């Protein structure tokens, strides 16, 4: 089995980037460094990817660059929230549900009468974030239940407004 296509498939989905950014932000020394480190990671990845794409394929998709660039501009704010979720005892009961809910919405297929794990990799990443934000069993149960609610809200919003299907 060739691992390169599996790795390429994994890295082309949003889940791995949510996980990496969450890990960078959660384990930074301060809230400011979490914001800066995450922003620099996304700017570096975007710049490298689009320069490589322009060089290799001779095209530069401006609309995609603007979309992902705007997400990169929001990353310092989101990284500060993740840092507070990891390092503030009171906020650790609700804030971890935001990145966890996003990963859960990327991994589950939700219908009227079913819930199906469509991407096991993102579901494993969700489990990794459960370990990252774990404080005690009650807190973990609270953020898991809130992340389920948030994932359903996020998946509903994505299906309504996004021209892309993740």
Phi and psi in degrees as GROMACS dihedral restraints (atoms count N, CA, C in turn):
[ dihedral_restraints ]
;  ai    aj    ak    al  type     phi  dphi    fc
    3     4     5     6     1   -87.2    20    10
    4     5     6     7     1   126.0    20    10
    6     7     8     9     1   -81.7    20    10
    7     8     9    10     1   -22.6    20    10
    9    10    11    12     1   -61.0    20    10
   10    11    12    13     1   -45.2    20    10
   12    13    14    15     1   -63.3    20    10
   13    14    15    16     1   -36.0    20    10
   15    16    17    18     1   -65.5    20    10
   16    17    18    19     1   -41.7    20    10
   18    19    20    21     1   -66.3    20    10
   19    20    21    22     1   -40.9    20    10
   21    22    23    24     1   -63.8    20    10
   22    23    24    25     1   -39.6    20    10
   24    25    26    27     1   -64.9    20    10
   25    26    27    28     1   -44.1    20    10
   27    28    29    30     1   -63.0    20    10
   28    29    30    31     1   -43.2    20    10
   30    31    32    33     1   -77.9    20    10
   31    32    33    34     1    -9.9    20    10
   33    34    35    36     1   -90.5    20    10
   34    35    36    37     1    -4.3    20    10
   36    37    38    39     1  -100.9    20    10
   37    38    39    40     1   159.3    20    10
   39    40    41    42     1   -73.3    20    10
   40    41    42    43     1   -23.0    20    10
   42    43    44    45     1   -59.7    20    10
   43    44    45    46     1   -43.6    20    10
   45    46    47    48     1   -64.3    20    10
   46    47    48    49     1   -35.1    20    10
   48    49    50    51     1   -73.6    20    10
   49    50    51    52     1   -33.3    20    10
   51    52    53    54     1   -64.8    20    10
   52    53    54    55     1   -44.0    20    10
   54    55    56    57     1   -63.0    20    10
   55    56    57    58     1   -48.9    20    10
   57    58    59    60     1   -62.2    20    10
   58    59    60    61     1   -45.7    20    10
   60    61    62    63     1   -63.5    20    10
   61    62    63    64     1   -38.5    20    10
   63    64    65    66     1   -65.9    20    10
   64    65    66    67     1   -41.7    20    10
   66    67    68    69     1   -64.9    20    10
   67    68    69    70     1   -41.7    20    10
   69    70    71    72     1   -60.9    20    10
   70    71    72    73     1   -47.6    20    10
   72    73    74    75     1   -69.1    20    10
   73    74    75    76     1   -42.8    20    10
   75    76    77    78     1   -66.5    20    10
   76    77    78    79     1   -33.5    20    10
   78    79    80    81     1  -102.8    20    10
   79    80    81    82     1    15.6    20    10
   81    82    83    84     1   -76.8    20    10
   82    83    84    85     1   159.7    20    10
   84    85    86    87     1   -75.3    20    10
   85    86    87    88     1   -30.3    20    10
   87    88    89    90     1  -143.8    20    10
   88    89    90    91     1   171.4    20    10
   90    91    92    93     1   -66.8    20    10
   91    92    93    94     1   -38.5    20    10
   93    94    95    96     1   -65.6    20    10
   94    95    96    97     1   -44.8    20    10
   96    97    98    99     1   -67.2    20    10
   97    98    99   100     1   -32.7    20    10
   99   100   101   102     1   -62.2    20    10
  100   101   102   103     1   -45.2    20    10
  102   103   104   105     1   -64.0    20    10
  103   104   105   106     1   -46.8    20    10
  105   106   107   108     1   -67.4    20    10
  106   107   108   109     1   -44.8    20    10
  108   109   110   111     1   -62.0    20    10
  109   110   111   112     1   -43.4    20    10
  111   112   113   114     1   -67.7    20    10
  112   113   114   115     1   -42.3    20    10
  114   115   116   117     1   -61.9    20    10
  115   116   117   118     1   -45.2    20    10
  117   118   119   120     1   -65.1    20    10
  118   119   120   121     1   -36.6    20    10
  120   121   122   123     1   -60.5    20    10
  121   122   123   124     1   -49.6    20    10
  123   124   125   126     1   -68.0    20    10
  124   125   126   127     1   -40.0    20    10
  126   127   128   129     1   -64.2    20    10
  127   128   129   130     1   -42.6    20    10
  129   130   131   132     1   -63.0    20    10
  130   131   132   133     1   -43.5    20    10
  132   133   134   135     1   -65.3    20    10
  133   134   135   136     1   -44.1    20    10
  135   136   137   138     1   -64.3    20    10
  136   137   138   139     1   -46.1    20    10
  138   139   140   141     1   -62.3    20    10
  139   140   141   142     1   -48.1    20    10
  141   142   143   144     1   -61.0    20    10
  142   143   144   145     1   -44.0    20    10
  144   145   146   147     1   -65.5    20    10
  145   146   147   148     1   -46.3    20    10
  147   148   149   150     1   -76.1    20    10
  148   149   150   151     1   -29.1    20    10
  150   151   152   153     1   -68.0    20    10
  151   152   153   154     1   -44.3    20    10
  153   154   155   156     1   -61.0    20    10
  154   155   156   157     1   -43.7    20    10
  156   157   158   159     1   -64.0    20    10
  157   158   159   160     1   -43.3    20    10
  159   160   161   162     1   -65.8    20    10
  160   161   162   163     1   -39.9    20    10
  162   163   164   165     1   -69.9    20    10
  163   164   165   166     1   -45.5    20    10
  165   166   167   168     1   -76.0    20    10
  166   167   168   169     1   -45.1    20    10
  168   169   170   171     1  -104.4    20    10
  169   170   171   172     1    -9.9    20    10
  171   172   173   174     1    73.3    20    10
  172   173   174   175     1    20.6    20    10
  174   175   176   177     1  -134.7    20    10
  175   176   177   178     1   153.8    20    10
  177   178   179   180     1  -133.1    20    10
  178   179   180   181     1   101.1    20    10
  180   181   182   183     1   -75.2    20    10
  181   182   183   184     1    95.1    20    10
  183   184   185   186     1   -61.6    20    10
  184   185   186   187     1   -41.1    20    10
  186   187   188   189     1   -64.7    20    10
  187   188   189   190     1   -40.5    20    10
  189   190   191   192     1   -66.8    20    10
  190   191   192   193     1   -40.4    20    10
  192   193   194   195     1   -61.7    20    10
  193   194   195   196     1   -41.7    20    10
  195   196   197   198     1   -67.1    20    10
  196   197   198   199     1   -38.9    20    10
  198   199   200   201     1   -62.9    20    10
  199   200   201   202     1   -53.6    20    10
  201   202   203   204     1   -71.2    20    10
  202   203   204   205     1   -28.6    20    10
  204   205   206   207     1   -65.7    20    10
  205   206   207   208     1   -37.8    20    10
  207   208   209   210     1   -69.0    20    10
  208   209   210   211     1   -34.3    20    10
  210   211   212   213     1   -66.5    20    10
  211   212   213   214     1   -39.4    20    10
  213   214   215   216     1   -64.1    20    10
  214   215   216   217     1   -34.9    20    10
  216   217   218   219     1   -67.6    20    10
  217   218   219   220     1   -28.7    20    10
  219   220   221   222     1   -82.3    20    10
  220   221   222   223     1   -13.8    20    10
  222   223   224   225     1   -62.5    20    10
  223   224   225   226     1   -34.8    20    10
  225   226   227   228     1   -62.4    20    10
  226   227   228   229     1   -39.9    20    10
  228   229   230   231     1   -64.0    20    10
  229   230   231   232     1   -45.1    20    10
  231   232   233   234     1   -66.8    20    10
  232   233   234   235     1   -36.2    20    10
  234   235   236   237     1   -65.6    20    10
  235   236   237   238     1   -37.0    20    10
  237   238   239   240     1   -64.3    20    10
  238   239   240   241     1   -37.8    20    10
  240   241   242   243     1   -65.2    20    10
  241   242   243   244     1   -42.7    20    10
  243   244   245   246     1   -64.5    20    10
  244   245   246   247     1   -41.1    20    10
  246   247   248   249     1   -61.8    20    10
  247   248   249   250     1   -42.5    20    10
  249   250   251   252     1   -64.7    20    10
  250   251   252   253     1   -36.3    20    10
  252   253   254   255     1   -62.9    20    10
  253   254   255   256     1   -34.1    20    10
  255   256   257   258     1   -83.0    20    10
  256   257   258   259     1   -33.8    20    10
  258   259   260   261     1  -111.8    20    10
  259   260   261   262     1    -3.2    20    10
  261   262   263   264     1  -111.8    20    10
  262   263   264   265     1   120.4    20    10
  264   265   266   267     1   -64.3    20    10
  265   266   267   268     1   -38.5    20    10
  267   268   269   270     1   -73.4    20    10
  268   269   270   271     1   -40.3    20    10
  270   271   272   273     1   -76.7    20    10
  271   272   273   274     1   -14.9    20    10
  273   274   275   276     1   -67.6    20    10
  274   275   276   277     1    -8.2    20    10
  276   277   278   279     1   -84.9    20    10
  277   278   279   280     1   -17.9    20    10
  279   280   281   282     1  -131.8    20    10
  280   281   282   283     1   -41.1    20    10
  282   283   284   285     1   -63.3    20    10
  283   284   285   286     1   -34.3    20    10
  285   286   287   288     1   -61.1    20    10
  286   287   288   289     1   -19.2    20    10
  288   289   290   291     1   -66.7    20    10
  289   290   291   292     1   -19.6    20    10
  291   292   293   294     1   -67.5    20    10
  292   293   294   295     1   -60.0    20    10
  294   295   296   297     1   -67.5    20    10
  295   296   297   298     1   -32.3    20    10
  297   298   299   300     1   -67.0    20    10
  298   299   300   301     1   -40.2    20    10
  300   301   302   303     1   -65.2    20    10
  301   302   303   304     1   -36.8    20    10
  303   304   305   306     1   -65.1    20    10
  304   305   306   307     1   -45.1    20    10
  306   307   308   309     1   -64.3    20    10
  307   308   309   310     1   -38.1    20    10
  309   310   311   312     1   -66.2    20    10
  310   311   312   313     1   -39.2    20    10
  312   313   314   315     1   -68.1    20    10
  313   314   315   316     1   -28.4    20    10
  315   316   317   318     1   -76.5    20    10
  316   317   318   319     1   -22.2    20    10
  318   319   320   321     1   -95.8    20    10
  319   320   321   322     1   -23.7    20    10
  321   322   323   324     1  -101.0    20    10
  322   323   324   325     1   144.1    20    10
  324   325   326   327     1  -104.7    20    10
  325   326   327   328     1   122.3    20    10
  327   328   329   330     1  -116.4    20    10
  328   329   330   331     1   127.4    20    10
  330   331   332   333     1  -121.3    20    10
  331   332   333   334     1  -172.3    20    10
  333   334   335   336     1   -65.1    20    10
  334   335   336   337     1   -41.8    20    10
  336   337   338   339     1  -122.0    20    10
  337   338   339   340     1    18.4    20    10
  339   340   341   342     1  -151.1    20    10
  340   341   342   343     1   156.4    20    10
  342   343   344   345     1  -131.7    20    10
  343   344   345   346     1   127.2    20    10
  345   346   347   348     1  -133.4    20    10
  346   347   348   349     1   135.6    20    10
  348   349   350   351     1   -80.5    20    10
  349   350   351   352     1   103.6    20    10
  351   352   353   354     1   -88.9    20    10
  352   353   354   355     1   -26.7    20    10
  354   355   356   357     1  -128.1    20    10
  355   356   357   358     1   100.4    20    10
  357   358   359   360     1   -65.2    20    10
  358   359   360   361     1   -30.6    20    10
  360   361   362   363     1   -62.4    20    10
  361   362   363   364     1   -45.5    20    10
  363   364   365   366     1   -66.8    20    10
  364   365   366   367     1   -32.4    20    10
  366   367   368   369     1   -67.9    20    10
  367   368   369   370     1   -36.4    20    10
  369   370   371   372     1   -66.3    20    10
  370   371   372   373     1   -39.0    20    10
  372   373   374   375     1   -63.0    20    10
  373   374   375   376     1   -37.3    20    10
  375   376   377   378     1   -60.2    20    10
  376   377   378   379     1   -43.1    20    10
  378   379   380   381     1   -64.9    20    10
  379   380   381   382     1   -36.5    20    10
  381   382   383   384     1   -62.5    20    10
  382   383   384   385     1   -42.6    20    10
  384   385   386   387     1   -66.4    20    10
  385   386   387   388     1   -30.3    20    10
  387   388   389   390     1   -59.5    20    10
  388   389   390   391     1   -40.9    20    10
  390   391   392   393     1   -70.5    20    10
  391   392   393   394     1   -36.2    20    10
  393   394   395   396     1   -64.2    20    10
  394   395   396   397     1   -42.8    20    10
  396   397   398   399     1   -95.8    20    10
  397   398   399   400     1     7.0    20    10
  399   400   401   402     1   -67.2    20    10
  400   401   402   403     1   127.5    20    10
  402   403   404   405     1  -116.8    20    10
  403   404   405   406     1   -50.3    20    10
  405   406   407   408     1  -156.8    20    10
  406   407   408   409     1   167.0    20    10
  408   409   410   411     1   -60.1    20    10
  409   410   411   412     1   -38.4    20    10
  411   412   413   414     1   -65.7    20    10
  412   413   414   415     1   -42.2    20    10
  414   415   416   417     1   -64.1    20    10
  415   416   417   418     1   -42.3    20    10
  417   418   419   420     1   -63.1    20    10
  418   419   420   421     1   -42.6    20    10
  420   421   422   423     1   -62.4    20    10
  421   422   423   424     1   -38.5    20    10
  423   424   425   426     1   -66.0    20    10
  424   425   426   427     1   -47.3    20    10
  426   427   428   429     1   -71.8    20    10
  427   428   429   430     1   -29.6    20    10
  429   430   431   432     1   -66.2    20    10
  430   431   432   433     1   -44.3    20    10
  432   433   434   435     1   -67.2    20    10
  433   434   435   436     1   -39.6    20    10
  435   436   437   438     1   -68.4    20    10
  436   437   438   439     1   -37.6    20    10
  438   439   440   441     1   -66.2    20    10
  439   440   441   442     1   -31.9    20    10
  441   442   443   444     1   -63.9    20    10
  442   443   444   445     1   -44.0    20    10
  444   445   446   447     1   -63.5    20    10
  445   446   447   448     1   -45.7    20    10
  447   448   449   450     1   -63.9    20    10
  448   449   450   451     1   -38.3    20    10
  450   451   452   453     1   -63.8    20    10
  451   452   453   454     1   -38.4    20    10
  453   454   455   456     1   -67.0    20    10
  454   455   456   457     1   -39.5    20    10
  456   457   458   459     1   -65.2    20    10
  457   458   459   460     1   -46.2    20    10
  459   460   461   462     1   -62.9    20    10
  460   461   462   463     1   -44.8    20    10
  462   463   464   465     1   -65.1    20    10
  463   464   465   466     1   -35.4    20    10
  465   466   467   468     1   -65.3    20    10
  466   467   468   469     1   -44.5    20    10
  468   469   470   471     1   -64.7    20    10
  469   470   471   472     1   -43.7    20    10
  471   472   473   474     1   -60.9    20    10
  472   473   474   475     1   -42.9    20    10
  474   475   476   477     1   -66.2    20    10
  475   476   477   478     1   -28.4    20    10
  477   478   479   480     1   -82.5    20    10
  478   479   480   481     1   -38.6    20    10
  480   481   482   483     1  -113.7    20    10
  481   482   483   484     1   -19.1    20    10
  483   484   485   486     1   -86.8    20    10
  484   485   486   487     1   131.6    20    10
  486   487   488   489     1   -78.4    20    10
  487   488   489   490     1    -9.7    20    10
  489   490   491   492     1  -102.6    20    10
  490   491   492   493     1   148.0    20    10
  492   493   494   495     1  -112.4    20    10
  493   494   495   496     1   120.9    20    10
